[in-house]
Amino acid sequence: MAKQTQGRGRSRTAETAFPAPAVSGVPITPEPPVRRWPHPVDGVEPVQQADPALHFIHCALSYQNELLADIKALLEQIAAVREETKETEEGE
């Protein structure tokens, strides 16, 4: 605390509300480490190329999913055609 004169010989005690900033410009308390997580851009997850074997498995599973979706669509078409033929045969 420092004493200051306040006119007409009265003195008052001045308190500093904030500590003086560091002279070097470096903050007194260190900031916590920043963690940057990969985030999807346009809803697409970034592909991590950590292990070639895992990349191969990922590609194989994606291809199998596409094939299964195609098979499902074809089976639904076949089932729809069979139902139509069955209804026309019963109607005759």
N, C-alpha and C positions, 0 to 999 in steps of 0.2 A: 504494500500500500504506500502511496505517496501523499505527502501533505501539500496542499496548494492553498495559496492565499486567495480569498474570495472578496476582495475589496474591503475597505475600512478596517483592515487589520484582522479580519476573522479568517480562521483557517478551517478547512474541511478535508476529510479523508476521501480520496478518489480511489475507487476500486476498478480494476480492469475486468470487464465482463468476458472477454475472449483472450485466450493466451496469444502471445505474439507469434506470427507465422514463422516457420523455419526459415532461416536465412538462405539456405541452399536451395529452397524450392521443393525439397523432397518432403512428402507428407510424413507426419510423425508416426501414424499408425499405418501399417502395410495393408493394402487392399487384398481381399480374398482372391484366390486364383479363379480365373474365368474359364468355365467349361463350355465349349462350343459343341453342340450336338448336331449331327447332320439332320436337316429337315427336308421334307419332300418339296420339290418345286413342281407346281402344276399337278399335285396329287401323285407324283411318281417318286417312289422311294429311290434314293441313290444306291447304286450297286457297289457293294464292298468287294474288292478284288483281293481278299486276304489269302484265299487258298484256291489253287486251280481245280482241285478235285471237287470242292464245294461249288465252284462255278459250273463245272460240268454237270453235276447232279441237278443244280438249279435249272440249267438249260434243258436237261432231259425231262425233268418233271413238267416244265412249261410246255414242252412239245407233247408229252402224254396228255396233259390237260386239254390242249387244243384238239387232239385226236378224239378224246372221250366226248368233248362237246360236239364234234362233227358226228360221231356215232350216235349220240343221243338224238340229235336233230333228224338223222336218217331214220332211226327207229320210230320216232314220233310221226314222221311222214308215212312210214309203212303202216303203223297202227291206224292212222287216220284213213288211209286208202282201204284197209281191211274193214273198218267199221262202215264206210260208205258202201262197199260191195255187199256186206252182210245185210245192211238195211234195204238195199235195192232188191236183193234176193228174197227177203222176207216179205217185201211189199208186193211182189208179183203173184 
